[in-house]
Structure formats: structure tokens, C-alpha cells
Amino acid sequence: MQNKDSIKNTLFIGLGLCLVCAAVISFIAVGLKQLQKQNIIIDQQKKIVAAANLESFYGSVSNAYNSIEEIVIDLDTGNFTDLSPEEYDLSKELQDTSKYISLSSSEDIATIKVRENFSKVFLEYRDGDLNTVILPVRGYGLWGILYGYLAISNDLNTIVGLEFYEHKETPGLGAEIDNPAWKALWNGKKLFDEEGNLLIKVIKGKVTVNEANSNYKVDGLSGATLTSNGVTNLLAFWLGELGYLKFLSNLKEEVSNV
């Protein structure tokens, strides 16, 4: 009769339990992976809607997002493409050397190293007319890349909002980019002056009403100079020649011809 307390039997039972646990964990991980991806997408949709301040108008995030058209554009030409927005994945774009360009030190003011050839942008129309443009933006803060969305009104010069959906900034300091009071400061700020010069920036300290070019300035984050500079730099990059400038110019011409 086999001894149930033998070393061989104990090892056999232990190995069996390990295999069962491993199988259960693998099953759960696979099952949760799709759910995690879906949650990330939902969170980004919330940020897009929040940047454009659309939830109050449409009544819910889902209704607001359903009003938005996703389009993939060519950053080099600023033109729309026929690429599928549903299949576009920024992380995959940045893993394929044929789908991005490397930036020189003078070009890389946002410290992102590479720039994708194509970008997915978001357009909100009302009664057939363009109302809001939402652009993905990113750039280095203090501890890592800030990922967010910049929403611009249909004059293509007035900021509606700026939201970040991923960052590694310090709680209570750089992480104040998530503070509703600070985010509210962006609404109504201007990007370009009449000559087309990009002036928007986060300053050190607070903006005063009578300050020169106050419409182009946003209060700095107290104790977070590098994060504040990072926000300024990422906007300077993505609203420049290597970013969305050609696209915005094309869109402005299209809107003016309607």
C-alpha cells in the first residue's frame, strides 16, 4: 500500500497544485487583458470629451464621444488619410521604424525622440459644422512622458481645454496638471498671434490681467518648474511644423471656404 505521506506523493500533489494554480492564473490574465484594454480606451475617451468640455452639452460621455469623428492624418502633409482609425495604435506606430522619424536635438523640444508619421485626431461637428478639434499631444515632464489631449475651438486658435491621461509627475507638485482649477485656466487662452507666432506658454508664477500677452499665458505649477516647462515645450512641438501646424492650416482653409 502506497504511503500517502511519502516524499514522492507530497511532491506529486504539490506539483499538481502548482499546475492547477498556474492554469487558473493564466486563464484569469487572458480574460482580464481584454477588459484592461477596454478600460484604457474608455478612460481616454473620457479625457477627450473632458478636454473639449462636451459632456454637459451632450448629456453623457458616450453621447459626446459618439459625436466625434476619428480621422488619421499625415503629419508631413497635414492631409487626411484613408487609414483606419480603429486599427491605429500609437504604441505600434512607434515600434515600426518605417512609421516614424527620429528627431534631432534641435527639433526635439518636447524630448520624445521620435515622431510618428501619422496621427489620429478627433473632430466634433454640430449641425454639419466643425465645432472642436482635439489633438493628441505628448512630451517629457519631470519623471516621464506626459500624454494628453489639446482641444481647440473652430477658430483653430482658442483653447477649449487640456487634459492629460497618463503621466509620472510628483503628487502635489507636477501632478497638479490634473487639478480641475489649473485645467480650467486653459479655457479661452489663445495659441497664435495675428502674425501666426505661437505664444502660448506656462509661466512661472501667476498671470495678471493687465500683463502683456496674458491671453497666451497660463499660471505655473508651484514647485514644479520642470513639469510646467514640459507642458510649454510639448505644446510648442505639437503646434509647430513637425506637429499639427500643416494640418491646422489646411483645416483653417477648408473651414473658411465652407
N, C-alpha and C positions, 0 to 999 in steps of 0.2 A: 504493500500500500504506500502510495507516494506521500511524503511528508510535506504538508501544506506550508510549514514554516521553514522549509529549506531555502538556501540562498538562491538556488535556481528558480524556484517558484516565486520568490519575492521579486527577483529581477524581472521575471516574465510579466508579473502583474504590474510592476512599476512602469515597464516599457509600454505595456498596453494602455495604461492610463495616460502616459505622455502622448502616445499617438492619437488617442481619442481627444485629448485637450487641444493638441495641435490642429486636428481636423476642425474642431469646433471654432477655434480662434480664426483659422483661415476662412471658414465659412462666414463668420461674422464680419471679418475685414473686407471680404469681397462684397458682402451685402451692404456695408456702410459706405464703401468707396463711392458708389453712385449717388448716395444720399448726400455725402460730403460735397461732391461736385455740384449737386443741385443747390445746396445751401450757399455755396460760394457765388453761384450765378444769381440767386435771389438777393443776396447781400449787395452785389454790385448793381443790380437793377434798382435797389432802394437808394443807393448812393447817387446813381444817375438821376433819378427822379428828384432826390433831395437837392442836388446841385442846381437843377433847373426850377426848383420850387413849384412842382407840378401837382403834388398830391392834393393840395387844398382846392385846386381848380377842378380836378377830375374825380375827387372823392375817395380815391384809394390808390395805392402804389400800382396794383395790377392794371387798373383802368388807365392810369397815367402812362405806364410803360407801353401799353397797347397802342398808345397814340404816337409812339416814337418809331421812326423808320431807321433801321440799321443799314449802313452803307459802308463798304470797304473802298477806300480811296488810295490813289497812288501819291505818295508824299513828294516824289520828284516832280510830278507834273501838276499836282493839285486836282486831278480829274477823278471822276467816279470810275469804278471798275465793275466788271461783271462777276467778280469773285464772290463766293457765297459767304454772307455774314455769319451764318450758322456754323460753317466749317472753320471760320477764322479763329486762331488761337495764338495770342501774342507769345506765350512761352515757347510754342513750337516754331514760330517765325524766328525767334531769337536763337534757336538751336541749329538752324539751317543757314550755312554761310552764304548761300545764294539769295537769301531773302532779307539780308541786312547789310548795312555798310559800317565799317569801322570809322570812328571819329578821331580826328587829330586832337591834340591837347588844346589847340586854339578854338576848335569847333565845339569841343565837349564841355560847354559851360555848365551843363546840368550833371556832369560826371556820371554818365550812363554807359560810356564806352562804345556802344553800338546803337544804331538807329534802324528800325525796321523799314523795309521799302513800302509796305502797305499798312494802313491803319484803319480800324473800324471806328467810324464816328456815328453820332446819333442826332437825328433831325426831328424836331417836333413841329408839326403843321397844325394850323387851325383854320378851318374853312378853306382849305387848299393853299393857304399862305404860310410861308415859313415863319415860325414864331421864336424858336430857340434852337441853338446849335450846342451840342455837348461834345467836348473833345477830351479824349484820354490824355493825361499828362503824367510824367514821372521825372524824378530827379533825386539826387542824393541829399539827405539831410545831415544829421549828426552821426547816426549809427547805421544807416542803411538807406535804401531807396524808398522814397515816398511815391505811392501810386494813387492817383486821383482823377477827378473829372472837373473840367472847367466848363461852365455853362455861360453862353453869350447870347444876348438878345438879337433880334433880327436886323438891327443896325450894324451888327458884326463888330461893335466897338464897346458896348456896355456890358459889364459883367453882371450876370444874374446870381451866380454862386460858385463856390469852390468847395469840393468835398474830397476827402482822402479816405480810401477804403483799406489801405494797408501801409503800415509804417512801423519803425522800430524806435521811435523817439521816446525820450525820458518822460515818464508820468509826472505831471505837474509843471513841466517845462515845455519841451518841444511838442509833447503830446497835446498841448493846448490847441493844436491845429484842429482838434476835434471839438473844442469848446464852442457851443452854439453862439455865444456872444461874439467870439472872434470871427466865426464864419459869417455872421450877419454883417460884418463890416465890409464885406466884398460887394454886396449888392449895390448896384448903381455906379461902381467905380469904372473909370474909362481905361482903355488899353492904349490907344494910339492918339497922338495929337493931330492937328489938321494937316501937318506935313507928312504924316504916316510914320512918325517916330514912335517906337514902343517906349512908354514911360512908366507903366505900372510896376510898382515895387513895394516890398515890405520894408518899412523904415525902422530905425532904432528909436524907441520911444513912441509917443502918441502923436497923431496927426491933429493939427489945429485947423479950425475952419478957415481962418484967414491966411493960412500957409500957402505959399506958391505951389501950384500944381497939386493941391490937396485931393483933387478928384482922381489922381493917379497914384495915391499913396494909401497904404494900409498900416495900422498900428503894428509895431513889432511885438514879438513874443518875449515877455520879460524873462531874462535869464537863459534865453535860447537863441542867441545870435546866429549860430550856425544853421539852425533849423529855419530861421527867418530868411537868411541868405539863400538857403536851399530852395525855398519857395520862390523867391525872386528869380533865381537862376533857372529853375525849371520852366517858369513862365517865359523867360527871355528866350530859352531854346525853342520851346514848342510853338511860340508865336513868331519865330524867325524863319529865315529862308530854308533851313533844314527841317523845319517843323510844318506847321499848318498855314504859313503865310500865303503860299500859292493857292492853296485850297480856299482860304477865306477871300482872296482877291477874285478868284473865279466865281465863287458863290455870290459875292457882292455885285459883280457884273450881271450875273444871272438874275438876281433879285431886282436890280434896277431896271432890267429890260422887261420885267413882267408887267 
